[in-house]
């Protein structure tokens, strides 16, 4: 599956396209894209919150679920948060495998993920 590079407009395929896709999923708020309002991550709501264990776990879960739903070509094996500083910065390392043809049997937008004070919920799309 090929796409366009968001920065240059050139054709992008393979691993670089998967990386760009994951980047877009994790940095897009739900409802932000006009033609694909269901695509994105509810984790952007967590930006600016105190860096507590609960916030890290919620961010980890939202990241895992968002990639699982919207990027079938990447199967996650491990998500790690190796460091979190007192300044409120944290890094995340995602390891997994690329599955170049996994999108062929993918039904787009079957699930909807939301984040609220009680936790993360997943429901069937209407």
Secondary structure, DSSP 8 states (H G I E B T S, - for coil): -EEE-TTT--EEETHHHHHHHHHHHHHS-TT-SSS-TT-S-GGGGGTTS---HHHHHHHHHHHHHHHHHH-TTEEEEEEE---B-TTS-B--EEEEEE-TTGGGG--TT-EEEEEETTEEEEEE--
